[in-house]
Amino acid sequence: MKTKIFRITGKFMMGDKYQPFTKELKAIKEEDIYEKIYSEFGSKHHLNRNQIKIENVNEISAEEVLDPIIKAMV
């Protein structure tokens, strides 16, 4: 199976207001992205799933990647 690159936008609760975020991740299917985002933000920022709002998940091409770590893996 081939992995795809996704750009995720949304917001998460930081203190008493929401902070916007944009991340790029690799996954086989879009459903895996949701689990990765919840896991990553939960462990780094000690957030529950209801404190993370994923607004948009788009598949992007290798040329559109901005994240240097993902770009190095492609």
Secondary structure by P-SEA (a helix, b strand, c coil): cbbbbbbbbbccccccbbbbbbbbbbcccaaaaaaaaaaaaaaacccccccccccbbbbbcccccccaaaaaac
